[in-house]
Amino acid sequence: MKKIMMTGSILALSACGTSGGSDGPTFDISDDVTAFAAEADRFRVLSPTGVADLPPTAGFVTYDGQISARTTRGLNDADVIADIQFQIDFVSTEVDGSMTNIAVLTRTGESISTTGTLNVVSGAEADGTISARMEGTIESIRLRDNQPGGMTFGRVDFTGNIVNDDSTADGLFGSVEADFEGDLPIPFAGDFYASQQPVAP
């Protein structure tokens, strides 16, 4: 599995090759948008995990990944990416998690960074499917002059499946739909994917 995501990775990867000058630093997520879309396409064809093959023991299993989406209104035809993490307990069926590093690539080629975290407010696993809602507030950052924008409240819904990638039940894939109200109107729809992380010793 191609590992793209670590905490802060979108900002770190996108800052590579940036330059200063009179306009200050630049920020470009176009390569990330392409890479995340390609990884979503790879996950799309993976087989769902059968109920009998789901992890049998209690305790949270952690999955890290990304979203690959496009706006449905507001900033028209913009790409949206973000880092996500889910924790799933297959015995209690509880789902927890968060979304960070939301970033936008507009149709004019401008990249927009944000700060802030959305957290799971409701979620459950059932026979290898998951559903979850995340909510939270983000703030957009204009990288050219490092000035913050206004606050935006986001509500994001996830629906998907546990899938088999390199081994059984080691991936997630599904659809994501979001509504954002405030300074950065980026309601979007698209895909999410994530890979199971090793259990800490």
C-alpha positions as a Markdown table, in Angstrom:
| # | Residue | x | y | z |
|---|---|---|---|---|
| 1 | Met | 0.0 | 0.0 | 0.0 |
| 2 | Lys | 1.4 | 3.4 | -0.9 |
| 3 | Lys | 1.6 | 5.4 | 2.3 |
| 4 | Ile | 0.8 | 9.1 | 1.8 |
| 5 | Met | -0.7 | 10.1 | 5.1 |
| 6 | Met | 0.9 | 11.0 | 8.3 |
| 7 | Thr | -0.3 | 13.8 | 10.6 |
| 8 | Gly | 0.4 | 17.0 | 8.9 |
| 9 | Ser | 1.4 | 15.3 | 5.7 |
| 10 | Ile | -0.8 | 17.3 | 3.3 |
| 11 | Leu | 0.9 | 20.5 | 4.5 |
| 12 | Ala | 4.3 | 18.9 | 4.6 |
| 13 | Leu | 4.1 | 17.4 | 1.1 |
| 14 | Ser | 2.5 | 20.5 | -0.4 |
| 15 | Ala | 5.2 | 22.8 | 1.0 |
| 16 | Cys | 7.9 | 21.0 | -0.8 |
| 17 | Gly | 9.5 | 23.2 | -3.4 |
| 18 | Thr | 7.8 | 26.4 | -2.1 |
| 19 | Ser | 9.5 | 29.7 | -2.5 |
| 20 | Gly | 9.4 | 33.0 | -0.8 |
| 21 | Gly | 9.8 | 36.4 | -2.5 |
| 22 | Ser | 7.6 | 39.5 | -2.4 |
| 23 | Asp | 4.4 | 37.4 | -2.4 |
| 24 | Gly | 5.6 | 35.1 | 0.5 |
| 25 | Pro | 5.4 | 31.3 | 0.5 |
| 26 | Thr | 3.2 | 29.4 | -1.9 |
| 27 | Phe | 1.1 | 26.3 | -1.3 |
| 28 | Asp | 0.3 | 23.7 | -3.9 |
| 29 | Ile | -1.7 | 20.6 | -3.3 |
| 30 | Ser | -2.2 | 19.6 | -6.9 |
| 31 | Asp | 0.1 | 16.6 | -6.6 |
| 32 | Asp | -1.7 | 15.4 | -3.5 |
| 33 | Val | -5.1 | 15.7 | -5.2 |
| 34 | Thr | -3.9 | 13.5 | -8.0 |
| 35 | Ala | -2.3 | 10.9 | -5.7 |
| 36 | Phe | -5.3 | 10.7 | -3.3 |
| 37 | Ala | -7.7 | 10.2 | -6.3 |
| 38 | Ala | -5.5 | 7.4 | -7.6 |
| 39 | Glu | -5.4 | 5.7 | -4.2 |
| 40 | Ala | -9.2 | 6.0 | -3.9 |
| 41 | Asp | -9.5 | 4.3 | -7.3 |
| 42 | Arg | -7.3 | 1.4 | -6.1 |
| 43 | Phe | -9.4 | 0.9 | -3.0 |
| 44 | Arg | -12.6 | 1.0 | -5.0 |
| 45 | Val | -12.0 | -2.5 | -6.5 |
| 46 | Leu | -11.0 | -4.2 | -3.2 |
| 47 | Ser | -13.3 | -6.9 | -1.9 |
| 48 | Pro | -15.5 | -6.3 | 1.2 |
| 49 | Thr | -14.5 | -8.3 | 4.3 |
| 50 | Gly | -17.0 | -11.1 | 5.1 |
| 51 | Val | -18.7 | -11.0 | 8.5 |
| 52 | Ala | -16.8 | -14.2 | 9.6 |
| 53 | Asp | -13.5 | -12.6 | 8.9 |
| 54 | Leu | -13.9 | -9.4 | 10.9 |
| 55 | Pro | -11.6 | -8.9 | 13.9 |
| 56 | Pro | -13.0 | -11.1 | 16.7 |
| 57 | Thr | -11.5 | -9.3 | 19.8 |
| 58 | Ala | -12.5 | -6.2 | 21.7 |
| 59 | Gly | -10.5 | -3.0 | 21.5 |
| 60 | Phe | -10.1 | -0.3 | 18.9 |
| 61 | Val | -8.5 | -1.0 | 15.5 |
| 62 | Thr | -7.1 | 2.2 | 14.0 |
| 63 | Tyr | -7.3 | 3.0 | 10.3 |
| 64 | Asp | -5.5 | 6.1 | 8.8 |
| 65 | Gly | -6.3 | 7.5 | 5.4 |
| 66 | Gln | -7.7 | 10.4 | 3.3 |
| 67 | Ile | -10.7 | 11.8 | 1.5 |
| 68 | Ser | -10.7 | 12.6 | -2.2 |
| 69 | Ala | -13.7 | 14.7 | -3.1 |
| 70 | Arg | -15.1 | 17.6 | -5.2 |
| 71 | Thr | -17.3 | 20.5 | -4.1 |
| 72 | Thr | -21.0 | 20.3 | -5.0 |
| 73 | Arg | -21.7 | 24.1 | -4.7 |
| 74 | Gly | -20.1 | 27.2 | -3.2 |
| 75 | Leu | -16.6 | 27.0 | -4.6 |
| 76 | Asn | -17.6 | 25.3 | -7.8 |
| 77 | Asp | -15.5 | 22.5 | -9.3 |
| 78 | Ala | -12.9 | 22.6 | -6.5 |
| 79 | Asp | -11.1 | 19.5 | -5.2 |
| 80 | Val | -11.1 | 18.8 | -1.5 |
| 81 | Ile | -8.7 | 16.5 | 0.3 |
| 82 | Ala | -8.1 | 15.8 | 4.0 |
| 83 | Asp | -6.5 | 13.3 | 6.4 |
| 84 | Ile | -8.8 | 11.0 | 8.4 |
| 85 | Gln | -8.5 | 8.5 | 11.2 |
| 86 | Phe | -11.0 | 6.0 | 12.4 |
| 87 | Gln | -11.0 | 3.7 | 15.4 |
| 88 | Ile | -13.4 | 0.8 | 15.3 |
| 89 | Asp | -14.3 | -1.7 | 18.0 |
| 90 | Phe | -15.7 | -4.7 | 16.2 |
| 91 | Val | -17.2 | -6.2 | 19.4 |
| 92 | Ser | -19.0 | -3.1 | 20.8 |
| 93 | Thr | -19.4 | -1.8 | 17.2 |
| 94 | Glu | -18.3 | 1.7 | 18.4 |
| 95 | Val | -16.7 | 4.0 | 15.9 |
| 96 | Asp | -14.5 | 7.0 | 16.8 |
| 97 | Gly | -12.2 | 9.2 | 14.7 |
| 98 | Ser | -11.3 | 12.6 | 13.3 |
| 99 | Met | -10.5 | 14.6 | 10.2 |
| 100 | Thr | -7.7 | 17.1 | 9.9 |
| 101 | Asn | -5.7 | 19.0 | 7.3 |
| 102 | Ile | -8.6 | 19.9 | 5.0 |
| 103 | Ala | -7.3 | 21.5 | 1.9 |
| 104 | Val | -8.9 | 22.9 | -1.3 |
| 105 | Leu | -7.7 | 23.2 | -4.9 |
| 106 | Thr | -9.9 | 25.7 | -6.8 |
| 107 | Arg | -10.6 | 25.5 | -10.5 |
| 108 | Thr | -8.3 | 28.5 | -10.9 |
| 109 | Gly | -5.4 | 26.5 | -9.4 |
| 110 | Glu | -5.4 | 28.2 | -6.0 |
| 111 | Ser | -4.7 | 26.0 | -3.0 |
| 112 | Ile | -6.3 | 26.8 | 0.3 |
| 113 | Ser | -5.1 | 25.4 | 3.7 |
| 114 | Thr | -7.1 | 25.1 | 6.9 |
| 115 | Thr | -6.6 | 24.5 | 10.5 |
| 116 | Gly | -9.0 | 22.7 | 12.9 |
| 117 | Thr | -10.3 | 19.3 | 13.5 |
| 118 | Leu | -13.6 | 17.5 | 12.9 |
| 119 | Asn | -14.5 | 14.7 | 15.3 |
| 120 | Val | -16.9 | 11.8 | 15.2 |
| 121 | Val | -20.1 | 12.7 | 17.0 |
| 122 | Ser | -22.0 | 9.5 | 16.1 |
| 123 | Gly | -21.0 | 6.2 | 14.4 |
| 124 | Ala | -21.3 | 2.5 | 14.3 |
| 125 | Glu | -20.0 | -0.7 | 12.6 |
| 126 | Ala | -22.5 | -3.4 | 11.6 |
| 127 | Asp | -21.5 | -6.6 | 9.8 |
| 128 | Gly | -18.5 | -5.0 | 8.0 |
| 129 | Thr | -20.1 | -1.7 | 7.1 |
| 130 | Ile | -19.5 | 1.6 | 8.9 |
| 131 | Ser | -21.3 | 4.8 | 9.2 |
| 132 | Ala | -20.2 | 7.9 | 11.0 |
| 133 | Arg | -20.8 | 11.7 | 11.2 |
| 134 | Met | -18.0 | 14.1 | 12.0 |
| 135 | Glu | -18.5 | 17.7 | 13.1 |
| 136 | Gly | -16.2 | 20.6 | 13.9 |
| 137 | Thr | -14.9 | 24.1 | 13.0 |
| 138 | Ile | -12.1 | 24.9 | 10.7 |
| 139 | Glu | -10.3 | 28.2 | 9.8 |
| 140 | Ser | -8.9 | 28.9 | 6.3 |
| 141 | Ile | -5.4 | 30.2 | 6.0 |
| 142 | Arg | -4.2 | 32.4 | 3.1 |
| 143 | Leu | -0.7 | 31.1 | 2.6 |
| 144 | Arg | 0.5 | 34.0 | 0.5 |
| 145 | Asp | 0.3 | 36.5 | 3.4 |
| 146 | Asn | -0.2 | 34.0 | 6.3 |
| 147 | Gln | -3.5 | 35.7 | 7.2 |
| 148 | Pro | -6.3 | 33.7 | 8.7 |
| 149 | Gly | -9.8 | 33.7 | 7.2 |
| 150 | Gly | -13.1 | 33.3 | 8.9 |
| 151 | Met | -14.5 | 30.3 | 10.8 |
| 152 | Thr | -16.4 | 27.6 | 9.0 |
| 153 | Phe | -18.6 | 24.8 | 10.6 |
| 154 | Gly | -18.5 | 21.4 | 8.9 |
| 155 | Arg | -20.6 | 18.3 | 9.1 |
| 156 | Val | -19.3 | 15.3 | 7.2 |
| 157 | Asp | -21.1 | 11.9 | 6.7 |
| 158 | Phe | -19.2 | 8.7 | 6.0 |
| 159 | Thr | -20.7 | 5.4 | 4.7 |
| 160 | Gly | -18.5 | 2.5 | 3.7 |
| 161 | Asn | -17.2 | -1.0 | 4.1 |
| 162 | Ile | -14.3 | -2.9 | 5.7 |
| 163 | Val | -12.2 | -4.2 | 2.8 |
| 164 | Asn | -9.4 | -6.7 | 2.2 |
| 165 | Asp | -6.2 | -5.1 | 0.9 |
| 166 | Asp | -2.8 | -6.7 | 1.8 |
| 167 | Ser | -4.6 | -8.9 | 4.4 |
| 168 | Thr | -8.1 | -9.5 | 5.8 |
| 169 | Ala | -10.0 | -6.5 | 7.1 |
| 170 | Asp | -7.1 | -4.1 | 6.8 |
| 171 | Gly | -8.8 | -1.3 | 4.8 |
| 172 | Leu | -11.8 | 0.9 | 4.7 |
| 173 | Phe | -13.5 | 2.4 | 1.6 |
| 174 | Gly | -16.7 | 4.3 | 1.0 |
| 175 | Ser | -18.4 | 7.5 | 0.2 |
| 176 | Val | -18.3 | 10.9 | 2.0 |
| 177 | Glu | -20.7 | 13.8 | 1.8 |
| 178 | Ala | -20.2 | 17.1 | 3.6 |
| 179 | Asp | -21.7 | 20.5 | 4.2 |
| 180 | Phe | -19.7 | 23.5 | 5.3 |
| 181 | Glu | -21.3 | 26.8 | 6.4 |
| 182 | Gly | -19.3 | 30.0 | 7.0 |
| 183 | Asp | -16.3 | 31.7 | 5.5 |
| 184 | Leu | -15.2 | 28.7 | 3.3 |
| 185 | Pro | -18.3 | 27.2 | 1.6 |
| 186 | Ile | -17.0 | 23.9 | 0.5 |
| 187 | Pro | -19.8 | 21.3 | 0.6 |
| 188 | Phe | -18.4 | 18.3 | -1.1 |
| 189 | Ala | -19.0 | 14.6 | -2.1 |
| 190 | Gly | -16.5 | 11.9 | -2.9 |
| 191 | Asp | -14.6 | 8.9 | -1.6 |
| 192 | Phe | -12.7 | 8.0 | 1.6 |
| 193 | Tyr | -10.1 | 5.2 | 2.1 |
| 194 | Ala | -8.0 | 4.1 | 5.0 |
| 195 | Ser | -5.5 | 1.4 | 6.0 |
| 196 | Gln | -5.2 | -0.5 | 9.3 |
| 197 | Gln | -2.4 | 0.6 | 11.5 |
| 198 | Pro | -0.1 | -1.7 | 13.5 |
| 199 | Val | -1.1 | -2.3 | 17.1 |
| 200 | Ala | 1.3 | -0.6 | 19.5 |
| 201 | Pro | 3.4 | -3.1 | 21.5 |
